[in-house]
Amino acid sequence: MKNIILQHFDGKLRELDSLSLENIKAYAHQIGAEHKLVEGKPFRSHLTGPCQKVHCISDVWDDYDNVLMLDIDVFVRKNLVRDIFKVQGNGIHGATQVKLKQKLVDRQRIKPGNPYWAGSIYKFSREERQQLRSALPVNDSWMDVFNKPYQFEDEGILAELAGKVNFPSKYFDFKWNQCSFLPDPENAYMIHIRTKKPGHLNGSWENGGKRDKIENYYELAMKGVI
């Protein structure tokens, strides 16, 4: 099997970006996969940076059996030996995705039975990528509704493509992209660094306040988690 892990960034790399690249590149080597940083706007030049992650389904990767696209603030937990390419699923679907998916359903962009993946991790086989690409029309204007920061972006585009081809809903265990502020990060497989601080306040793990992502990274590094 020939597999590749992609990460995307448009602009000058920051400290956390470089650390993530180093971490994921080492993991790719460990599991026998290739790794590549995708830069700029290779998918559609007029779309936002996050939308460029849809480039993971482009035909330039058709030599690869499987493609994994990760955000550039994702880290593999220290000493992880599990191979994500041997895990069934295309992405994650947590409480946030449930709410966002419902918005697209209410707008009649997708149907309730269609998948909706978080934008931090996508994994598709060659056949799945070709299936999703088959739904791309010649006119790309339909994507404009997602061409605004925090307006679904890549998540919306891929959800619509999946809906057009009746793509099945296959999700990873959330441990493959656990948010950094959630409890027990040492039991996660991959950790998505967020601005929220780890902490429990007023009955929620999402109420610990916020700080720069790099501070949350270093806290986990000091604890030996990543």
Salt bridges, closest charged atoms under 4 A:
ASP17 OD2 - ARG14 NE 2.77
ASP62 OD2 - ARG133 NH2 2.81
ASP65 OD1 - ARG126 NH1 3.46
ASP71 OD1 - LYS53 NZ 2.80
ASP71 OD2 - HIS192 NE2 3.74
ASP73 OD1 - HIS192 NE2 2.97
ASP73 OD2 - LYS213 NZ 2.55
GLU128 OE2 - LYS170 NZ 2.91
ASP140 OD2 - ARG44 NE 2.40
ASP144 OD1 - HIS46 NE2 3.60
ASP154 OD2 - LYS53 NZ 3.37
GLU160 OE2 - ARG109 NE 2.34
GLU206 OE1 - LYS196 NZ 3.01
GLU219 OE1 - ARG211 NH2 2.30
GLU219 OE2 - LYS223 NZ 3.23
